[in-house]
Amino acid sequence: MENETFKEVATRSNFYFKVDEDKVKKNIKQYDLEAPGNKFRHPNVILPHEHVDVQHFIDTKSLTPEKLTEIYAYYSLLIDMHIA
């Protein structure tokens, strides 16, 4: 009787439950890196930018303050998309 009780405590198991020491490693292990809900999935995607030619700069000397704000907003959006 004492041996059985000691065995239950030493192995952390009995008739009702069994402790799995590697449960954390099993739960975190990734089986499919391309799964849609995987938070570690970072696909490499290059999106074409709207109306932006990489070979030509935008002349901002003749723009109104509203147009300058619009250009800055587009620039901020492109930076956010790049970071995301």
Secondary structure, 3 states (H helix, E strand, C coil): CHHHHHHHHHHCECCCCECCCCHHHHHHCCCCCCCCCCCCCCCCCCCCCCCCCCCCCCCCCCCCHHHHHHHHHHHHHHHHHHHC
